[in-house]
Amino acid sequence: MPKQIYTIITGSGSYVPTRLVTNTGFSESTFFESSGVPINLPNAEIIEKFKNITGIHERRYVEDNLVCSDIAFMAAEKAIADARLDKETLDYIIVAHNFGDVKAGDTHIDTVPTIASRVKHKLGIRNPETVAYDLPFGCPGWLQAVIHANYFIRSGDVKNILVIGSETLSRISDPHDRDSMIYSDGAGAVILTAVESETPVGLLSHVARTDAVDQAYYLKMDKSYKTAEGTNLYLKMNGRKLYEYALKTVPMAIKAAIDKSGVGIDAIQRVLIHQANEKMDDAIVNRLYELYGRKERPEFSMPMIISWLGNNSVATLPILYDMVIKDQVTNHILNPGDHFVFASVGAGMNVNAAVYKMPEINS
């Protein structure tokens, strides 16, 4: 079989903020319904129900002096070092985010210049042919950026691409909305590199979809549930509708990616899924295996970090990958030749999935 160009990950890095916020940190919060009426339950009960549904015990917020582009840069530096790559040889820098550089105590979105250009500036890259651009695609943005990069690499035009997912959701979450306890901050990055191989390796297949007729506003920006708070806009979520949508579409998307790859479900060692809600992710992966006629999924098939990192949107998948590949998630490791899946769902509504084969040592 003649050699073809494939996309492999040659380095990864992540930034996990140092500010730890446990569930008890919300004990003094005042939560409201979407109607503006205070929730008539003790905070301890609200928090306990939240933990049982989402699996989240704590999350990380960035320090006040940091913004999205800062932590994107920190993750990028680690990925570049991990890949042992000359940063001037990067062909593209693609940054997935949704809100840009939101400063502490403010909800104004700042995206000019692009976050990718800010990262390139912070990295000190002088090469004008290192093209930098942003990709807003909801929580699946990082994986969609990987899909973009794969097309560039498979064309034969480029060799190395830096793909970053960075978000500071704590800056745009309504403190009076109990859903705000889900959100967190973080950044992750990978270096994608072209490799010639006679056998398929790296990114084998992908699928993506957008459902916007009825689902476009399941996630949206709107005023605080505490109506007296003014006109600032915050991230709002129709949790029930989103859950139902994800459970219906994500397993099908993952199956489509697996079937497209030519790899059987039994060859998939891990499913790296967007960490949005522990119960939802469990249900999605269970349904995936049901689609293949499996009554149970394999033990340790789905690494989870949501319990202590929360939902940091586009940063989830690259942070999860970085931690797994560096043996920082108990009972989860990826070995040469292993197959795994990336999958995500989020605002839009957008869904994507991809199948990846770990390169052999001599690749």
KAHU-V591627 format. One record per residue. N is the residue number from 1. RES is the residue in one small letter. SS is DSSP state (2 for helix, 1 for strand, 0 for the rest). D_LAST is the distance of its C-alpha to the last C-alpha in Angstrom with 1 decimal. Layout:
n = <N,N>
res = <RES,RES>
ss = <SS,SS>
d_last = <D_LAST,D_LAST>
This chain:
n = <1,2,3,4,5,6,7,8,9,10,11,12,13,14,15,16,17,18,19,20,21,22,23,24,25,26,27,28,29,30,31,32,33,34,35,36,37,38,39,40,41,42,43,44,45,46,47,48,49,50,51,52,53,54,55,56,57,58,59,60,61,62,63,64,65,66,67,68,69,70,71,72,73,74,75,76,77,78,79,80,81,82,83,84,85,86,87,88,89,90,91,92,93,94,95,96,97,98,99,100,101,102,103,104,105,106,107,108,109,110,111,112,113,114,115,116,117,118,119,120,121,122,123,124,125,126,127,128,129,130,131,132,133,134,135,136,137,138,139,140,141,142,143,144,145,146,147,148,149,150,151,152,153,154,155,156,157,158,159,160,161,162,163,164,165,166,167,168,169,170,171,172,173,174,175,176,177,178,179,180,181,182,183,184,185,186,187,188,189,190,191,192,193,194,195,196,197,198,199,200,201,202,203,204,205,206,207,208,209,210,211,212,213,214,215,216,217,218,219,220,221,222,223,224,225,226,227,228,229,230,231,232,233,234,235,236,237,238,239,240,241,242,243,244,245,246,247,248,249,250,251,252,253,254,255,256,257,258,259,260,261,262,263,264,265,266,267,268,269,270,271,272,273,274,275,276,277,278,279,280,281,282,283,284,285,286,287,288,289,290,291,292,293,294,295,296,297,298,299,300,301,302,303,304,305,306,307,308,309,310,311,312,313,314,315,316,317,318,319,320,321,322,323,324,325,326,327,328,329,330,331,332,333,334,335,336,337,338,339,340,341,342,343,344,345,346,347,348,349,350,351,352,353,354,355,356,357,358,359,360,361,362,363>
res = <m,p,k,q,i,y,t,i,i,t,g,s,g,s,y,v,p,t,r,l,v,t,n,t,g,f,s,e,s,t,f,f,e,s,s,g,v,p,i,n,l,p,n,a,e,i,i,e,k,f,k,n,i,t,g,i,h,e,r,r,y,v,e,d,n,l,v,c,s,d,i,a,f,m,a,a,e,k,a,i,a,d,a,r,l,d,k,e,t,l,d,y,i,i,v,a,h,n,f,g,d,v,k,a,g,d,t,h,i,d,t,v,p,t,i,a,s,r,v,k,h,k,l,g,i,r,n,p,e,t,v,a,y,d,l,p,f,g,c,p,g,w,l,q,a,v,i,h,a,n,y,f,i,r,s,g,d,v,k,n,i,l,v,i,g,s,e,t,l,s,r,i,s,d,p,h,d,r,d,s,m,i,y,s,d,g,a,g,a,v,i,l,t,a,v,e,s,e,t,p,v,g,l,l,s,h,v,a,r,t,d,a,v,d,q,a,y,y,l,k,m,d,k,s,y,k,t,a,e,g,t,n,l,y,l,k,m,n,g,r,k,l,y,e,y,a,l,k,t,v,p,m,a,i,k,a,a,i,d,k,s,g,v,g,i,d,a,i,q,r,v,l,i,h,q,a,n,e,k,m,d,d,a,i,v,n,r,l,y,e,l,y,g,r,k,e,r,p,e,f,s,m,p,m,i,i,s,w,l,g,n,n,s,v,a,t,l,p,i,l,y,d,m,v,i,k,d,q,v,t,n,h,i,l,n,p,g,d,h,f,v,f,a,s,v,g,a,g,m,n,v,n,a,a,v,y,k,m,p,e,i,n,s>
ss = <0,0,0,1,1,1,1,1,1,1,1,1,1,1,1,0,0,0,1,1,1,1,2,2,2,2,0,0,0,0,0,1,0,0,0,0,0,1,0,0,0,0,2,2,2,2,2,2,2,2,2,2,2,2,0,0,0,1,1,1,1,0,0,0,0,0,0,2,2,2,2,2,2,2,2,2,2,2,2,2,2,2,2,0,0,0,2,2,2,0,0,1,1,1,1,1,0,0,0,1,0,0,0,0,0,0,0,0,0,1,0,0,0,0,2,2,2,2,2,2,2,2,2,0,0,0,0,0,0,0,1,1,1,1,1,0,0,2,2,2,2,2,2,2,2,2,2,2,2,2,2,2,2,2,0,0,0,0,0,1,1,1,1,1,1,1,1,1,2,2,2,0,1,0,0,0,0,2,2,2,2,2,1,0,1,1,1,1,1,1,1,1,1,1,1,1,1,0,0,0,0,1,1,1,1,1,1,1,1,1,0,0,0,0,0,0,0,0,1,1,1,1,1,0,0,0,2,2,2,0,0,0,1,1,1,1,1,0,2,2,2,2,2,2,2,2,2,2,2,2,2,2,2,2,2,2,2,2,2,2,2,0,0,0,2,2,2,1,1,1,1,1,1,0,0,0,0,2,2,2,2,2,2,2,2,2,2,2,2,2,2,0,0,0,0,0,0,0,0,0,0,0,0,0,0,2,2,2,2,0,1,0,0,0,2,2,2,2,2,2,2,2,2,2,2,0,0,0,0,0,0,0,0,0,0,0,0,0,1,1,1,1,1,1,1,1,0,0,0,1,1,1,1,1,1,1,1,0,0,0,0,0,0>
d_last = <15.9,15.3,12.2,12.8,12.0,10.8,11.5,9.5,11.4,10.6,14.1,17.2,20.8,24.2,27.9,30.2,33.9,36.1,39.2,39.4,41.8,42.8,44.6,47.9,47.4,48.7,51.9,54.1,52.7,55.0,53.3,54.7,54.4,53.3,57.1,57.8,59.5,58.6,56.8,59.4,57.4,56.9,53.7,52.8,52.9,50.9,48.2,48.1,47.7,44.9,43.0,43.5,42.2,39.3,38.3,38.4,40.1,39.1,37.2,36.3,38.1,37.4,40.0,42.7,41.4,38.0,37.1,34.1,32.8,33.1,30.9,28.4,28.2,27.8,24.9,23.3,23.8,22.0,19.0,18.9,19.3,16.6,14.1,15.8,16.6,19.7,21.6,23.3,20.2,20.2,21.2,22.6,23.9,24.8,27.0,28.1,31.5,34.9,37.6,36.6,38.1,41.0,43.0,44.5,47.8,47.2,45.8,45.6,42.2,41.0,38.3,39.5,37.7,34.5,32.7,29.6,31.8,33.1,29.7,28.9,32.3,31.7,28.3,30.3,28.0,30.1,28.0,30.0,27.1,25.4,27.0,28.0,29.4,30.3,29.8,32.4,31.8,33.2,31.1,28.3,28.0,24.7,22.9,24.8,23.5,19.9,21.0,22.6,19.5,17.4,20.1,20.1,16.4,16.5,19.6,17.8,20.3,18.3,15.1,15.8,18.1,19.7,21.1,23.8,26.2,29.4,32.8,36.1,37.8,40.4,42.0,42.8,43.7,47.4,48.7,51.3,48.9,47.6,44.3,43.7,42.8,39.5,38.2,36.3,34.3,30.8,27.7,24.0,21.3,17.6,15.6,13.9,11.6,11.0,7.8,8.6,7.7,10.4,10.3,10.9,8.7,10.0,13.7,15.1,18.7,21.5,25.3,27.9,31.7,34.7,38.1,40.8,44.1,45.2,42.3,41.9,43.9,42.8,41.4,43.5,45.2,48.8,51.5,51.8,53.4,56.0,57.8,59.6,56.4,56.6,54.5,51.0,48.3,45.9,43.1,44.7,43.3,44.9,43.2,44.7,43.8,40.3,39.8,41.1,39.0,35.7,36.6,37.3,34.5,31.3,30.9,31.3,28.8,26.2,27.1,26.9,23.3,22.4,24.4,22.9,19.3,20.4,19.4,22.5,23.9,23.6,19.8,20.0,19.8,21.0,22.9,22.7,26.0,28.1,30.5,33.8,36.0,35.2,37.5,36.3,32.6,33.6,35.6,32.9,30.3,33.1,34.1,30.6,30.6,34.2,33.2,31.2,34.3,33.1,35.9,33.8,30.3,28.2,29.0,26.7,25.2,26.1,25.6,28.6,29.5,32.5,35.1,34.7,33.1,34.9,33.8,32.4,31.6,28.6,27.4,27.1,23.7,21.8,23.8,23.2,19.4,19.6,21.9,20.1,16.7,18.8,20.8,24.0,25.1,26.8,25.5,22.4,18.8,15.5,13.2,9.6,10.4,13.5,15.1,17.5,20.0,21.2,24.9,27.8,31.4,33.9,36.5,37.1,36.8,33.1,30.5,26.8,23.9,20.2,17.8,14.3,11.5,9.5,5.7,5.3,5.7,3.8,0.0>
